[in-house]
């Protein structure tokens, strides 16, 4: 199981090419179309609706990104579709619609948000929804999650879809997790067990020996989230790709690396 070739050609727009000032909220249709027009790969997030649909939305709660409140997973897909995204003129899209929009025009990276609440094994419904949506998708696509249980389950549900782990320095103050969980995940111990072929690692922690080791063994390494040309230049000396926001790097990864 290998990453599609396109993942080595273009950088990825974090939550699509969003810009609130231009009416493109993160993970919105407008941001997705803008990324396609600019020739970038697209990174999106999915959360679970009350009726088991994969919705393209980052947060667990609606509060930051909409005028509504409460958990995403307490609303149906139809209800979520009617909730307007702050800074734009559209509701929350579902994954099937987004897949139809992209239609293989650029590479797509889907982050499956942790539904367990503690990076544990209570997962399944969201992964099933993602796998079902991807069953007939012909474009270049990969899935990833911070939760290794989610990535491991995708190996069973969609074995032909490239998968990887989102990884981090797991500083205690940044994560609402037990310290023992942070300590374990920091070492990226589940890469081999989950059959992952890539990681997307925190950009401020790229000197971590485990990251260097995985790349030396042939793993594809990307990083999140790069926010300036200077950060991009530094990161691309150590990784294969970047996920970016707040600026526009060259859509040609070889030029961005230079």
C-alpha positions, 0 to 999 in steps of 0.5 A: 500500500503506497501513497499516490504519486500526487502526494509528492508533487503538490503541497496541501492546503490545510482545511482547504484554501480558506480565507475568512476575509474572502468568504472562504471558511475552513473546510468549506466548498468555497475553500475547496474550489479555491484550492483546486483552482490554485492546483494545491492538494486538499486536506480536510477533516471529518466529524460524525453526524447523529445519523452516521454521516461523515461531515467535513468539519474540524471541531467537535463542537459547532461553536467556533465555526458557526452561530450554532452551539453543541456537539456536531454528533448531536445533529443529523446530516440534514441539520448540519447542512443547514447550519451556516459556516461563519464568514461564508454563505454555505452550510456544512458539507458532507463527505460524499458531496465533497468527493463529487466536487473534487472528482480526482482533480487534485490529491485529497487527504482526509483526517478522521477526527478522534471520536473516542475522546482519548485516542482509544478503541471506541471508534467505528461509525465514522471510519465506516462512513469514510470507507463507504464514501471512498468505495467508488472514488477514483481520485488520489486520496489518503486517510489519516488520524491522530488515533491509531485505532482509527487508522488500524480500523481503516486497514480493515475497512478500506485496505486499498486506501493509503493511510497514515498517522497524524503525529505530534510532540504531545506537549502536556499543556497542549493536549487534554489527555493523560500524560501516559497517553501523550508519552506513548503516542509521542514515540509513534509506536503504532506505525508498523502495527497499523500498516501506515505508509506515512506520517504527518508530523507537527512542524515544530518537532521535525528533529525528533529521532523517530521521525528521522528514523521513519523517513530513513526507512522509506516512510513518507513524512509530511508536516503540519501546519506551515504558515510562512514561506520561511517555515516552508523552506525549513520544513522541506529540508527535513520532510517530503511535503507540507500542509500549509495555511495563511500564505500561498506556496508554489503549487510545484513542490519541487519549486517550493523545496527550492 
